[in-house]
Amino acid sequence: MVLLFTAEHVRRAVPPERAVDAVRDAFVAYARGEWTMPPKVYVPAYPAGDFRAMPALGAGFALLKWVTSFPGNPSRGLPTVSGLVLVSSAEDGRLVALLDAGAVTALRTGAAAVLAAETLGRPDAETAAVVGAGVNGEATALAFAARGRAPLIWDVDRERAAAVAERVGGRAAASREEALAADLVATVTPGREVLLPAGSLRPGQHVSLMGADGPGKAEIAVEELARAHVFCDDWEQASHGGECAAAVEAGALGREDVTALGDVLAGTAPGRSSPEEITAFDSTGLALQDLAIALAALERRDELDLPRVPLEGGGAAKGSA
Ligand SMILES: NC(=O)c1ccc[n+]([C@@H]2O[C@H](COP(=O)([O-])OP(=O)(O)OC[C@H]3O[C@@H](n4cnc5c(N)ncnc54)[C@H](O)[C@@H]3O)[C@@H](O)[C@H]2O)c1
């Protein structure tokens, strides 16, 4: 029998503050070489969207996330991101659990945005904002709120911004400019419009760029990214499908200019170097973050009345979290 975590089970199992801690530990384990992560595979189905196959191995488990990004879906009442996470035992290879990929993705995306903001932002940063209040923007806003910073929310859909602000205990921004002026900014839009043109960030600000997680998307201008101290989740991914990709292509950024967040968290690379520095985190989303959330969910499995799928697996197998 294989355990099934629906979206609701995932959310009940892993509160946002636990997600931030779990994702931090996963970045560190990966930076230390304890966890491994073969490259994400994109399966394009453009113009409708794309599929991604994302594997990772760590803490005695292997994970595969099969997930989408179909940006036109919300207008049809469907989620942009959906799919399934499979977790197997790395001891005997048996399938242990299936988890709703949308819920896992939202939790780990919000967690990474806030973790980067807390790690790279100024220690005296006060205000936080989320631009783009869809599924993953709301998760980011929840993570900020859970960590004690009620965020400002901006979305081109003003009603959505207001609804999310109310749900997370934040405030809808009066304008995009107000949101983008916060000390810590997370952008979680579809990446079809540059939100941060050249010269728009002020000294000391931090921005977590979450939306541009695939080829052809951008939330920041290349010139503006080049003005910042740039951090990424993973160089291979970021330089191929993230904000860094366009900057690398334009010759504005090289590998030596970009630091992995995990190295900062593991203490092997410096983070922010001065109060005036602008810091930017380019996130493309890593399977290791998904593994972090899946393992945190498995820790709580005995407290939840989980459905069991009658597949040959090891839901109760030795070695489970
Ligand atoms: N980096 C990661 O790990 C990661 C993870 C998941 C999703 N994503 C990406 O994040 C983006 C958002 O995903 P989602 O699932 O939340 O999508 P969604 O469709 O649920 O939400 C997108 C939101 O952005 C708003 N928006 C669109 N253009 C805007 C603009 N110019 N200014 C402000 N708001 C704007 C929309 O109204 C909507 O509310 C996608 O591009 C997705 O691929 C990245």
The ligand as a MOL file (V3000), in Angstrom:
LIG
                    3D

  0  0  0     0  0            999 V3000
M  V30 BEGIN CTAB
M  V30 COUNTS 44 48 0 0 0
M  V30 BEGIN ATOM
M  V30 1 N 10.6900 29.3090 -8.8940 0
M  V30 2 C 9.8920 28.3280 -8.5510 0
M  V30 3 O 10.2870 27.4460 -7.7960 0
M  V30 4 C 8.4810 28.3060 -9.0460 0
M  V30 5 C 7.5740 27.3970 -8.5030 0
M  V30 6 C 6.2510 27.4300 -8.9390 0
M  V30 7 C 5.8470 28.3150 -9.9060 0
M  V30 8 N 6.7670 29.1510 -10.4480 0 CHG=1
M  V30 9 C 6.3820 30.1210 -11.4740 0
M  V30 10 O 5.7650 31.2000 -10.8080 0
M  V30 11 C 4.8120 31.8020 -11.6500 0
M  V30 12 C 3.4830 31.9020 -10.9340 0
M  V30 13 O 2.9740 30.6040 -10.6910 0
M  V30 14 P 1.5290 30.4140 -10.0050 0
M  V30 15 O 1.2970 28.9480 -9.9520 0
M  V30 16 O 1.4460 31.1990 -8.7400 0 CHG=-1
M  V30 17 O 0.6180 31.0830 -11.1130 0
M  V30 18 P -0.8400 31.7070 -10.9790 0
M  V30 19 O -1.3830 31.7620 -12.3480 0
M  V30 20 O -1.6040 30.9850 -9.9150 0
M  V30 21 O -0.5660 33.1920 -10.4360 0
M  V30 22 C 0.0380 34.2060 -11.1830 0
M  V30 23 C -0.4710 35.5200 -10.6270 0
M  V30 24 O 0.3010 36.5770 -11.1740 0
M  V30 25 C -0.6010 37.6470 -11.4860 0
M  V30 26 N 0.0680 38.4940 -12.4610 0
M  V30 27 C 0.2380 38.2800 -13.7810 0
M  V30 28 N 0.9600 39.2860 -14.3260 0
M  V30 29 C 1.2520 40.1440 -13.3150 0
M  V30 30 C 1.9670 41.3620 -13.2350 0
M  V30 31 N 2.5310 41.8990 -14.3160 0
M  V30 32 N 2.0420 41.9940 -12.0320 0
M  V30 33 C 1.4500 41.4530 -10.9330 0
M  V30 34 N 0.7500 40.3050 -10.9560 0
M  V30 35 C 0.6720 39.6520 -12.1290 0
M  V30 36 C -1.8520 36.9540 -11.9610 0
M  V30 37 O -2.9860 37.8070 -11.9180 0
M  V30 38 C -1.9320 35.7820 -10.9730 0
M  V30 39 O -2.6290 36.1450 -9.8120 0
M  V30 40 C 4.7820 30.9350 -12.9230 0
M  V30 41 O 5.6120 31.5180 -13.8950 0
M  V30 42 C 5.3460 29.6180 -12.4620 0
M  V30 43 O 5.9180 28.8960 -13.5410 0
M  V30 44 C 8.0610 29.1800 -10.0420 0
M  V30 END ATOM
M  V30 BEGIN BOND
M  V30 1 1 1 2
M  V30 2 2 2 3
M  V30 3 1 2 4
M  V30 4 1 4 5
M  V30 5 2 4 44
M  V30 6 2 5 6
M  V30 7 1 6 7
M  V30 8 2 7 8
M  V30 9 1 8 9
M  V30 10 1 8 44
M  V30 11 1 9 10
M  V30 12 1 9 42
M  V30 13 1 10 11
M  V30 14 1 11 12
M  V30 15 1 11 40
M  V30 16 1 12 13
M  V30 17 1 13 14
M  V30 18 2 14 15
M  V30 19 1 14 16
M  V30 20 1 14 17
M  V30 21 1 17 18
M  V30 22 2 18 19
M  V30 23 1 18 20
M  V30 24 1 18 21
M  V30 25 1 21 22
M  V30 26 1 22 23
M  V30 27 1 23 24
M  V30 28 1 23 38
M  V30 29 1 24 25
M  V30 30 1 25 26
M  V30 31 1 25 36
M  V30 32 1 26 27
M  V30 33 1 26 35
M  V30 34 2 27 28
M  V30 35 1 28 29
M  V30 36 1 29 30
M  V30 37 2 29 35
M  V30 38 1 30 31
M  V30 39 2 30 32
M  V30 40 1 32 33
M  V30 41 2 33 34
M  V30 42 1 34 35
M  V30 43 1 36 37
M  V30 44 1 36 38
M  V30 45 1 38 39
M  V30 46 1 40 41
M  V30 47 1 40 42
M  V30 48 1 42 43
M  V30 END BOND
M  V30 END CTAB
M  END
